[in-house]
Amino acid sequence: MGAAEIVVTVVTAVACLGMGVFLGSLPFKRDELTEWHMKYQQLGGVLACGIVIVLMLLGYDLASWLAIAALAVGVAVSRIPVVRRGLLARFPELHPAERQSPLRKGTSKKRRS
């Protein structure tokens, strides 16, 4: 393992850890997602997959496995309640959207007798 591979592995692991924390801090339930959340969730997912695929194609097997592990660890860390509260306090755009009432407003159906 050369110096270049070590540098790529460390940089990729740190970047994927941060990306995992970001992706894990977004709401998981679809009705809590805003347009902003959906846009960056898709971007983060495509970017994460792209990083892993490029590392695999370049033959950096250790770096690709560490990228996957760092993403998983980042998501797990961001789901810890204390960390999640801190992230939501620091980054208000990560707050989930207000849930809408399951009752339909403004639409009426005729009742069958």
C-alpha positions, 0 to 999 in steps of 0.5 A: 500500500503506497502513500497515495492509497493511504491518503485516498483512503483517509480522505475518502473515509473522513468525507464519507463519514461527514456525508453519512452524518448529513444523510442520517440527519435528514428525516427518514419519513417521506411526509417529513421531507421538504423539497430541500431535503429531497434534493440534497438526499438524492444528491448525497446518495448519488455522490456516495454511490459514485465515490464507492464505484470510482474507488472500486474501478480504481482498485482501491478496495480498502478505501471503497470498503471504508467509504461504505463503513464510514457512511454507515457509521455516520448515519448511526452516529447522527441517529443518536438522540443527543447528536441529532438534537445538536445537529438540529440546533446547529443547522435549522434547515435539517428540521423535518417538515410539519406533518399535515393532518391525515384528514382531508380538508376542502374535499367532501364525499357524498355519503351513501345511504 
